[in-house]
C-alpha cells in the first residue's frame, strides 16, 4: 500500500488482495495462539480513523469508504463523505457474500442474480442512492440466510 499522507491509504486491487490475505492469516494466527479456534463463520469488521482511496481502471483517484474480501471488511471512517448507518451494513453484506446490485465488470457480473442501473434503487447494495438506501430484496435475504455466516 502506498501512503498518500500520514492519514490516508491509496491502494490497487492487487494491494487489496494481498492486504486481506495477510490480515486474514494474522487473525487466524492470533486466535490460534490465544487458544481460540478459528471459526469460518465469523465476519471480521475493522474500523479505522484513516482515509482511503483507490485508483480506478481509468487511473483516477477515488475515495473508498469500505473494502471487503473473504469475510473481512474494513471501514475508513475519516473519509469526508461517509454514512455509517448505510455503509456499515453495505460492507457487512459484502463480507457475507452479497454483490453490488448494478453492472460492474463482466467477471463480477457473472455471479449476479439481477443487475440494475447504478443509483436507480433504494437497495443497500446500490451506489449513488445514499438518500434512499434502506432495503434488501427477497433473493438477497435468501442469499444471506444461506451464507456460511448465518449458520
DRENPA-3360 file (N, C-alpha, C; in nm, 2 decimals, always signed):
BEGIN
1 = XXXXXXXX = +0.08/-0.12/+0.00/+0.00/+0.00/+0.00/+0.09/+0.12/+0.00 ~ +0.04/+0.22/-0.07/+0.11/+0.35/-0.08/+0.05/+0.45/+0.01 ~ +0.12/+0.52/+0.09/+0.06/+0.62/+0.18/+0.05/+0.75/+0.10 ~ -0.07/+0.81/+0.10/-0.09/+0.94/+0.03/-0.05/+1.05/+0.13 ~ -0.07/+1.03/+0.25/-0.03/+1.13/+0.36/-0.02/+1.04/+0.49 ~ +0.00/+1.11/+0.60/+0.01/+1.03/+0.72/-0.12/+0.98/+0.77 ~ -0.23/+1.02/+0.70/-0.37/+0.98/+0.75/-0.45/+0.91/+0.64 ~ -0.39/+0.88/+0.52/-0.47/+0.81/+0.42/-0.39/+0.70/+0.35;
9 = XXXXXXXX = -0.46/+0.61/+0.29/-0.40/+0.50/+0.23/-0.46/+0.49/+0.08 ~ -0.37/+0.47/-0.01/-0.41/+0.46/-0.15/-0.37/+0.31/-0.19 ~ -0.46/+0.24/-0.26/-0.44/+0.10/-0.29/-0.48/+0.07/-0.43 ~ -0.43/-0.04/-0.48/-0.47/-0.10/-0.61/-0.55/-0.23/-0.57 ~ -0.61/-0.29/-0.67/-0.68/-0.42/-0.64/-0.58/-0.53/-0.59 ~ -0.46/-0.53/-0.65/-0.36/-0.62/-0.60/-0.32/-0.60/-0.46 ~ -0.30/-0.47/-0.42/-0.27/-0.43/-0.28/-0.38/-0.49/-0.19 ~ -0.51/-0.47/-0.23/-0.62/-0.51/-0.15/-0.62/-0.66/-0.13;
17 = XXXXXXXX = -0.60/-0.73/-0.24/-0.59/-0.88/-0.22/-0.48/-0.92/-0.13 ~ -0.36/-0.87/-0.15/-0.25/-0.90/-0.06/-0.28/-0.86/+0.09 ~ -0.33/-0.74/+0.11/-0.36/-0.69/+0.24/-0.46/-0.79/+0.31 ~ -0.57/-0.82/+0.24/-0.67/-0.90/+0.31/-0.62/-1.05/+0.33 ~ -0.54/-1.10/+0.24/-0.49/-1.23/+0.26/-0.40/-1.23/+0.39 ~ -0.31/-1.13/+0.40/-0.23/-1.12/+0.52/-0.31/-1.09/+0.64 ~ -0.41/-1.01/+0.64/-0.49/-0.98/+0.75/-0.56/-1.10/+0.80 ~ -0.62/-1.18/+0.71/-0.69/-1.30/+0.74/-0.59/-1.40/+0.81;
25 = XXXXXXXX = -0.47/-1.41/+0.76/-0.38/-1.50/+0.82/-0.34/-1.46/+0.96 ~ -0.32/-1.33/+0.98/-0.28/-1.28/+1.11/-0.40/-1.30/+1.21 ~ -0.52/-1.28/+1.17/-0.64/-1.30/+1.25/-0.64/-1.45/+1.30 ~ -0.63/-1.54/+1.20/-0.63/-1.68/+1.24/-0.52/-1.72/+1.33 ~ -0.40/-1.67/+1.31/-0.28/-1.69/+1.39/-0.31/-1.64/+1.53 ~ -0.36/-1.52/+1.54/-0.38/-1.46/+1.68/-0.48/-1.54/+1.75 ~ -0.59/-1.58/+1.69/-0.69/-1.67/+1.76/-0.63/-1.80/+1.80 ~ -0.56/-1.86/+1.71/-0.50/-1.99/+1.74/-0.40/-1.98/+1.86;
33 = XXXXXXXX = -0.32/-1.88/+1.86/-0.22/-1.85/+1.97/-0.29/-1.83/+2.10 ~ -0.41/-1.77/+2.09/-0.48/-1.74/+2.22/-0.57/-1.86/+2.26 ~ -0.55/-1.97/+2.19/-0.63/-2.09/+2.23/-0.77/-2.09/+2.19 ~ -0.81/-2.00/+2.09/-0.94/-1.99/+2.04/-0.95/-2.04/+1.90 ~ -1.03/-2.14/+1.88/-1.03/-2.19/+1.74/-1.09/-2.09/+1.64 ~ -1.04/-2.09/+1.52/-1.09/-2.01/+1.42/-1.22/-2.07/+1.36 ~ -1.32/-1.99/+1.35/-1.45/-2.03/+1.30/-1.47/-1.96/+1.17 ~ -1.48/-2.03/+1.06/-1.50/-1.97/+0.93/-1.63/-1.90/+0.92;
41 = XXXXXXXX = -1.72/-1.91/+1.02/-1.85/-1.84/+1.01/-1.84/-1.70/+1.07 ~ -1.72/-1.66/+1.11/-1.71/-1.52/+1.17/-1.68/-1.42/+1.06 ~ -1.75/-1.31/+1.07/-1.72/-1.19/+0.98/-1.63/-1.10/+1.07 ~ -1.52/-1.05/+1.01/-1.43/-0.96/+1.08/-1.46/-0.82/+1.03 ~ -1.50/-0.73/+1.11/-1.52/-0.59/+1.07/-1.42/-0.50/+1.15 ~ -1.35/-0.42/+1.07/-1.24/-0.34/+1.13/-1.28/-0.19/+1.09 ~ -1.27/-0.11/+1.19/-1.29/+0.04/+1.18/-1.16/+0.11/+1.19 ~ -1.13/+0.20/+1.11/-1.01/+0.28/+1.12/-1.04/+0.43/+1.10;
49 = XXXXXXXX = -0.96/+0.52/+1.16/-0.99/+0.66/+1.15/-0.90/+0.72/+1.04 ~ -0.86/+0.63/+0.94/-0.79/+0.67/+0.83/-0.88/+0.70/+0.71 ~ -0.83/+0.77/+0.61/-0.89/+0.79/+0.48/-0.84/+0.68/+0.38 ~ -0.92/+0.65/+0.28/-0.88/+0.55/+0.19/-0.92/+0.59/+0.05 ~ -0.83/+0.58/-0.05/-0.86/+0.60/-0.19/-0.81/+0.49/-0.27 ~ -0.87/+0.46/-0.38/-0.83/+0.36/-0.47/-0.81/+0.42/-0.61 ~ -0.73/+0.36/-0.69/-0.71/+0.40/-0.83/-0.81/+0.33/-0.92 ~ -0.89/+0.40/-0.99/-0.99/+0.33/-1.08/-0.91/+0.28/-1.21;
57 = XXXXXXXX = -0.98/+0.20/-1.29/-0.92/+0.15/-1.41/-0.88/+0.26/-1.50 ~ -0.94/+0.37/-1.49/-0.90/+0.49/-1.58/-0.79/+0.56/-1.52 ~ -0.73/+0.52/-1.41/-0.62/+0.59/-1.34/-0.65/+0.70/-1.25 ~ -0.78/+0.72/-1.22/-0.82/+0.83/-1.14/-0.83/+0.79/-0.99 ~ -0.80/+0.88/-0.90/-0.81/+0.85/-0.76/-0.96/+0.87/-0.71 ~ -1.00/+0.77/-0.63/-1.14/+0.77/-0.59/-1.15/+0.73/-0.44 ~ -1.22/+0.80/-0.35/-1.23/+0.76/-0.21/-1.31/+0.63/-0.20 ~ -1.27/+0.54/-0.12/-1.35/+0.42/-0.09/-1.37/+0.42/+0.06;
65 = XXXXXXXX = -1.50/+0.42/+0.10/-1.53/+0.42/+0.24/-1.52/+0.28/+0.31 ~ -1.52/+0.18/+0.23/-1.51/+0.05/+0.28/-1.45/-0.05/+0.18 ~ -1.38/-0.15/+0.22/-1.33/-0.25/+0.13/-1.35/-0.38/+0.20 ~ -1.39/-0.48/+0.12/-1.42/-0.61/+0.17/-1.37/-0.72/+0.09 ~ -1.33/-0.83/+0.15/-1.29/-0.95/+0.08/-1.29/-1.07/+0.17 ~ -1.35/-1.18/+0.13/-1.35/-1.31/+0.20/-1.38/-1.30/+0.35 ~ -1.49/-1.23/+0.38/-1.54/-1.23/+0.52/-1.47/-1.12/+0.61 ~ -1.39/-1.04/+0.55/-1.32/-0.93/+0.63/-1.36/-0.80/+0.56;
73 = XXXXXXXX = -1.41/-0.71/+0.64/-1.45/-0.57/+0.59/-1.38/-0.47/+0.67 ~ -1.33/-0.36/+0.61/-1.26/-0.25/+0.67/-1.33/-0.13/+0.63 ~ -1.37/-0.05/+0.73/-1.43/+0.08/+0.71/-1.34/+0.20/+0.74 ~ -1.33/+0.29/+0.65/-1.25/+0.41/+0.67/-1.33/+0.53/+0.71 ~ -1.34/+0.55/+0.84/-1.43/+0.65/+0.90/-1.39/+0.79/+0.88 ~ -1.27/+0.82/+0.84/-1.22/+0.96/+0.83/-1.25/+1.02/+0.69 ~ -1.30/+0.94/+0.60/-1.34/+1.00/+0.47/-1.45/+1.10/+0.49 ~ -1.44/+1.21/+0.40/-1.53/+1.32/+0.42/-1.68/+1.28/+0.39;
81 = XXXXXXXX = -1.71/+1.19/+0.30/-1.84/+1.16/+0.26/-1.88/+1.02/+0.30 ~ -1.90/+1.00/+0.43/-1.93/+0.86/+0.48/-2.06/+0.87/+0.56 ~ -2.14/+0.76/+0.54/-2.27/+0.75/+0.60/-2.27/+0.61/+0.67 ~ -2.22/+0.61/+0.80/-2.20/+0.48/+0.87/-2.33/+0.40/+0.87 ~ -2.45/+0.46/+0.89/-2.57/+0.39/+0.90/-2.61/+0.31/+0.77 ~ -2.55/+0.35/+0.66/-2.57/+0.28/+0.54/-2.45/+0.20/+0.49 ~ -2.33/+0.25/+0.52/-2.22/+0.18/+0.46/-2.17/+0.07/+0.55 ~ -2.19/+0.07/+0.68/-2.15/-0.04/+0.76/-2.24/-0.17/+0.72;
89 = XXXXXXXX = -2.37/-0.16/+0.71/-2.45/-0.27/+0.66/-2.40/-0.32/+0.52 ~ -2.37/-0.22/+0.44/-2.33/-0.25/+0.30/-2.21/-0.34/+0.30 ~ -2.11/-0.30/+0.38/-1.98/-0.38/+0.38/-2.00/-0.51/+0.45 ~ -2.08/-0.52/+0.56/-2.11/-0.64/+0.62/-2.17/-0.74/+0.52 ~ -2.27/-0.69/+0.45/-2.33/-0.77/+0.35/-2.24/-0.82/+0.24 ~ -2.14/-0.73/+0.20/-2.04/-0.78/+0.11/-1.96/-0.89/+0.17 ~ -1.92/-0.88/+0.30/-1.85/-0.98/+0.37/-1.92/-1.11/+0.37 ~ -2.06/-1.11/+0.38/-2.14/-1.23/+0.38/-2.17/-1.28/+0.24;
97 = XXXXXXXX = -2.12/-1.21/+0.14/-2.14/-1.27/+0.00/-2.23/-1.19/-0.09 ~ -2.29/-1.08/-0.06/-2.37/-1.01/-0.15/-2.29/-0.92/-0.24 ~ -2.32/-0.92/-0.37/-2.25/-0.83/-0.46/-2.33/-0.70/-0.47 ~ -2.27/-0.60/-0.54/-2.34/-0.48/-0.58/-2.46/-0.52/-0.67 ~ -2.56/-0.43/-0.67/-2.68/-0.46/-0.74/-2.68/-0.40/-0.88 ~ -2.56/-0.34/-0.92/-2.55/-0.27/-1.05/-2.44/-0.34/-1.13 ~ -2.44/-0.30/-1.26/-2.34/-0.35/-1.35/-2.20/-0.30/-1.32 ~ -2.11/-0.40/-1.31/-1.96/-0.37/-1.29/-1.88/-0.42/-1.40;
105 = XXXXXXXX = -1.80/-0.52/-1.37/-1.71/-0.58/-1.47/-1.78/-0.71/-1.51 ~ -1.75/-0.76/-1.63/-1.80/-0.88/-1.68/-1.78/-1.00/-1.58 ~ -1.66/-1.01/-1.52/-1.63/-1.12/-1.43/-1.72/-1.11/-1.30 ~ -1.73/-0.99/-1.25/-1.81/-0.98/-1.13/-1.96/-1.00/-1.16 ~ -2.01/-0.96/-1.27/-2.15/-0.97/-1.31/-2.20/-1.11/-1.33 ~ -2.10/-1.20/-1.36/-2.14/-1.34/-1.39/-2.21/-1.41/-1.27 ~ -2.18/-1.37/-1.15/-2.24/-1.43/-1.03/-2.36/-1.36/-0.98 ~ -2.40/-1.25/-1.05/-2.52/-1.18/-1.00/-2.65/-1.24/-1.05;
113 = XXXXXXXX = -2.75/-1.23/-0.96/-2.88/-1.28/-0.99/-2.96/-1.18/-1.07 ~ -2.95/-1.05/-1.03/-3.01/-0.94/-1.10/-2.92/-0.82/-1.11 ~ -2.93/-0.74/-1.22/-2.85/-0.63/-1.24/-2.94/-0.51/-1.27 ~ -2.92/-0.40/-1.19/-3.00/-0.28/-1.21/-2.90/-0.16/-1.25 ~ -2.96/-0.05/-1.30/-2.88/+0.07/-1.33/-2.83/+0.12/-1.20 ~ -2.71/+0.16/-1.19/-2.65/+0.21/-1.07/-2.72/+0.34/-1.02 ~ -2.76/+0.34/-0.90/-2.83/+0.46/-0.84/-2.98/+0.46/-0.86 ~ -3.03/+0.35/-0.92/-3.18/+0.36/-0.95/-3.27/+0.29/-0.85;
121 = XXXXXXXX = -3.21/+0.23/-0.74/-3.29/+0.16/-0.64/-3.26/+0.22/-0.51 ~ -3.34/+0.17/-0.41/-3.32/+0.20/-0.27/-3.25/+0.09/-0.19 ~ -3.18/+0.01/-0.27/-3.12/-0.11/-0.21/-2.98/-0.08/-0.15 ~ -2.95/-0.14/-0.03/-2.83/-0.12/+0.04/-2.71/-0.15/-0.05 ~ -2.72/-0.24/-0.15/-2.60/-0.28/-0.23/-2.59/-0.20/-0.35 ~ -2.66/-0.09/-0.37/-2.65/+0.00/-0.48/-2.56/+0.12/-0.44 ~ -2.51/+0.20/-0.54/-2.43/+0.32/-0.51/-2.51/+0.44/-0.56 ~ -2.47/+0.56/-0.53/-2.53/+0.68/-0.57/-2.67/+0.69/-0.54;
129 = XXXXXXXX = -2.71/+0.63/-0.43/-2.85/+0.64/-0.38/-2.85/+0.67/-0.23 ~ -2.76/+0.74/-0.18/-2.74/+0.75/-0.03/-2.86/+0.80/+0.04 ~ -2.94/+0.89/-0.02/-3.05/+0.94/+0.04/-3.16/+0.84/+0.06 ~ -3.16/+0.73/-0.01/-3.27/+0.64/+0.00/-3.23/+0.50/+0.03 ~ -3.11/+0.47/+0.06/-3.06/+0.33/+0.08/-3.12/+0.27/+0.21 ~ -3.21/+0.17/+0.19/-3.28/+0.12/+0.31/-3.34/-0.02/+0.30 ~ -3.33/-0.08/+0.18/-3.39/-0.21/+0.16/-3.30/-0.32/+0.10 ~ -3.34/-0.44/+0.12/-3.28/-0.56/+0.05/-3.40/-0.63/-0.02;
137 = XXXXXXXX = -3.37/-0.70/-0.13/-3.47/-0.78/-0.19/-3.47/-0.92/-0.14 ~ -3.58/-0.98/-0.16/-3.60/-1.12/-0.11/-3.49/-1.21/-0.14 ~ -3.44/-1.21/-0.27/-3.33/-1.30/-0.31/-3.20/-1.27/-0.23 ~ -3.18/-1.14/-0.19/-3.07/-1.11/-0.12/-3.08/-1.17/+0.02 ~ -3.19/-1.16/+0.09/-3.21/-1.22/+0.22/-3.19/-1.37/+0.21 ~ -3.24/-1.43/+0.11/-3.22/-1.58/+0.09/-3.07/-1.61/+0.08 ~ -3.00/-1.53/+0.01/-2.85/-1.55/+0.00/-2.78/-1.53/+0.13 ~ -2.82/-1.43/+0.20/-2.76/-1.40/+0.34/-2.79/-1.52/+0.43;
145 = XXXXXXX = -2.92/-1.57/+0.43/-2.95/-1.68/+0.52/-2.88/-1.81/+0.48 ~ -2.84/-1.82/+0.36/-2.77/-1.94/+0.31/-2.62/-1.93/+0.33 ~ -2.58/-1.81/+0.36/-2.43/-1.78/+0.38/-2.38/-1.86/+0.50 ~ -2.25/-1.90/+0.49/-2.19/-1.97/+0.60/-2.19/-1.89/+0.73 ~ -2.20/-1.76/+0.72/-2.20/-1.67/+0.84/-2.33/-1.68/+0.91 ~ -2.44/-1.73/+0.85/-2.57/-1.73/+0.92/-2.60/-1.86/+0.99 ~ -2.51/-1.95/+0.98/-2.53/-2.08/+1.04/-2.50/-2.08/+1.19;
% end
